[in-house]
Amino acid sequence: MFTKTFIGLSSGKKIAYLAVFSAVMVLVNAFSLDVSPSFKISFTAAAAFITGAMFGPVGGFSVCFVGDLIGCLIAGQAPNPLIMLATGMLGLIPGCIMTYIKGFFYLKAILSFALCLLICTAGINTFAIYFYYSSRSVSYFSYMFSRLPMQSAVMAVNCAAGIVLAKVLNRTKIGFKIS
């Protein structure tokens, strides 16, 4: 449930990596642009892709979930369990695909982001936001289809950013190979 590289690290390095990347997730979430209560532009999916690819599904989920929880607490917001689940899944899905599926890096990355869009953004996040904010004013499917075009564009930008970040990190000497 973790990448081979991550398993090979000492316990101290594992804790340090998970803590640093959890802090990065807090920062990425903090620097998102809130367009409306139900629409946010951020690079959370790109950062989650990197954590999932580096640490595997369990590490990716943990970092994203903890990062979202801490970010909510710092911002003085009540954590929404469904949104935290969706954020955790943003790390779990690429962790599974990048760790366990063999194949061409770019196809695996695009598949990761496409599944994150469908499961996390269009599925869990949309349901959570609809349930808490919009359920009395519009039908669920109307709400989902109104969010999908902009969220698809945001996810496409995150996909490009995640791929570029992975390629840049592969050139550094951090010891993780994202492939």
SEROMI-766259 format. One record per residue (C-alpha): x, y, z; residue number from 1; residue in one letter. Coordinates in steps of 0.02 Angstrom, whole numbers, plus 50000, padded with zeros to 5 digits. Example, Ala and Ser with C-alpha at 12.3 -4.5 7.8 and 13.67 -1.06 7.14 Angstrom:
R:50615:49775:50390:1:a
R:50684:49947:50357:2:s
END
This chain:
R:50000:50000:50000:1:m
R:50156:50108:49996:2:f
R:50285:50128:49858:3:t
R:50443:50023:49869:4:k
R:50548:50180:49887:5:t
R:50443:50241:50033:6:f
R:50447:50071:50119:7:i
R:50637:50073:50107:8:g
R:50653:50234:50208:9:l
R:50692:50239:50393:10:s
R:50546:50273:50510:11:s
R:50609:50449:50543:12:g
R:50618:50490:50358:13:k
R:50445:50419:50329:14:k
R:50371:50529:50465:15:i
R:50467:50680:50401:16:a
R:50410:50656:50221:17:y
R:50229:50631:50272:18:l
R:50234:50783:50386:19:a
R:50316:50896:50257:20:v
R:50195:50844:50120:21:f
R:50047:50865:50238:22:s
R:50108:51043:50268:23:a
R:50123:51067:50079:24:v
R:49942:51010:50060:25:m
R:49888:51137:50192:26:v
R:49978:51274:50095:27:l
R:49907:51220:49927:28:v
R:49731:51221:50000:29:n
R:49761:51390:50083:30:a
R:49813:51471:49919:31:f
R:49660:51419:49823:32:s
R:49546:51546:49745:33:l
R:49367:51543:49809:34:d
R:49257:51598:49665:35:v
R:49096:51555:49757:36:s
R:49046:51446:49906:37:p
R:49036:51298:49789:38:s
R:49178:51334:49668:39:f
R:49362:51340:49712:40:k
R:49512:51348:49596:41:i
R:49663:51261:49671:42:s
R:49809:51148:49634:43:f
R:49759:51020:49765:44:t
R:49740:50882:49635:45:a
R:49916:50911:49567:46:a
R:49992:50906:49741:47:a
R:49888:50752:49784:48:a
R:49947:50667:49624:49:f
R:50128:50692:49676:50:i
R:50098:50627:49853:51:t
R:50004:50475:49791:52:g
R:50137:50436:49660:53:a
R:50278:50458:49786:54:m
R:50204:50371:49938:55:f
R:50075:50251:49867:56:g
R:49888:50244:49900:57:p
R:49892:50241:50092:58:v
R:50024:50377:50104:59:g
R:49936:50483:49973:60:g
R:49768:50467:50058:61:f
R:49841:50503:50231:62:s
R:49937:50658:50177:63:v
R:49789:50732:50083:64:c
R:49663:50692:50220:65:f
R:49773:50761:50360:66:v
R:49820:50913:50256:67:g
R:49637:50954:50226:68:d
R:49592:50928:50409:69:l
R:49732:51040:50471:70:i
R:49691:51170:50338:71:g
R:49510:51176:50396:72:c
R:49561:51195:50578:73:l
R:49686:51333:50538:74:i
R:49556:51425:50434:75:a
R:49431:51411:50576:76:g
R:49311:51307:50473:77:q
R:49218:51152:50528:78:a
R:49291:51004:50433:79:p
R:49168:50926:50311:80:n
R:49197:50736:50320:81:p
R:49139:50707:50141:82:l
R:49255:50840:50071:83:i
R:49398:50770:50176:84:m
R:49360:50597:50106:85:l
R:49363:50667:49929:86:a
R:49527:50755:49962:87:t
R:49602:50595:50032:88:g
R:49542:50502:49877:89:m
R:49637:50629:49771:90:l
R:49795:50549:49843:91:g
R:49733:50370:49849:92:l
R:49680:50356:49666:93:i
R:49847:50411:49588:94:p
R:49935:50310:49724:95:g
R:49848:50152:49662:96:c
R:49868:50189:49477:97:i
R:50048:50252:49479:98:m
R:50107:50115:49600:99:t
R:50017:49960:49538:100:y
R:49975:49984:49354:101:i
R:50116:49959:49232:102:k
R:50121:50063:49076:103:g
R:50156:50230:48997:104:f
R:50177:50370:49125:105:f
R:50071:50498:49033:106:y
R:49924:50379:49010:107:l
R:49929:50330:49194:108:k
R:49935:50513:49245:109:a
R:49788:50560:49133:110:i
R:49689:50409:49196:111:l
R:49726:50463:49376:112:s
R:49662:50639:49348:113:f
R:49510:50579:49249:114:a
R:49459:50461:49388:115:l
R:49490:50597:49518:116:c
R:49376:50713:49419:117:l
R:49237:50583:49409:118:l
R:49249:50506:49583:119:i
R:49313:50648:49692:120:c
R:49259:50809:49608:121:t
R:49100:50764:49513:122:a
R:49054:50628:49638:123:g
R:49097:50655:49820:124:i
R:49136:50842:49822:125:n
R:48985:50889:49718:126:t
R:48872:50784:49828:127:f
R:48945:50859:49987:128:a
R:48927:51038:49927:129:i
R:48754:51005:49856:130:y
R:48697:50924:50018:131:f
R:48760:51065:50128:132:y
R:48723:51217:50019:133:y
R:48612:51189:49868:134:s
R:48491:51045:49898:135:s
R:48339:51157:49920:136:r
R:48365:51268:49768:137:s
R:48411:51153:49623:138:v
R:48413:50967:49580:139:s
R:48572:50868:49610:140:y
R:48602:50829:49426:141:f
R:48575:51011:49375:142:s
R:48701:51062:49507:143:y
R:48826:50928:49454:144:m
R:48814:50970:49269:145:f
R:48832:51156:49306:146:s
R:48994:51123:49401:147:r
R:49070:50997:49281:148:l
R:49133:51112:49141:149:p
R:49234:51226:49256:150:m
R:49293:51083:49365:151:q
R:49349:50989:49209:152:s
R:49454:51139:49156:153:a
R:49529:51155:49331:154:v
R:49570:50968:49331:155:m
R:49652:50982:49158:156:a
R:49764:51120:49224:157:v
R:49803:51013:49377:158:n
R:49844:50867:49263:159:c
R:49969:50970:49164:160:a
R:50044:51042:49325:161:a
R:50055:50869:49405:162:g
R:50144:50795:49255:163:i
R:50268:50940:49248:164:v
R:50299:50928:49436:165:l
R:50329:50741:49423:166:a
R:50455:50765:49283:167:k
R:50544:50903:49381:168:v
R:50549:50798:49540:169:l
R:50620:50651:49441:170:n
R:50770:50761:49397:171:r
R:50806:50804:49579:172:t
R:50898:50695:49701:173:k
R:50755:50666:49822:174:i
R:50763:50478:49790:175:g
R:50587:50453:49724:176:f
R:50556:50406:49543:177:k
R:50380:50447:49485:178:i
R:50340:50337:49337:179:s
END
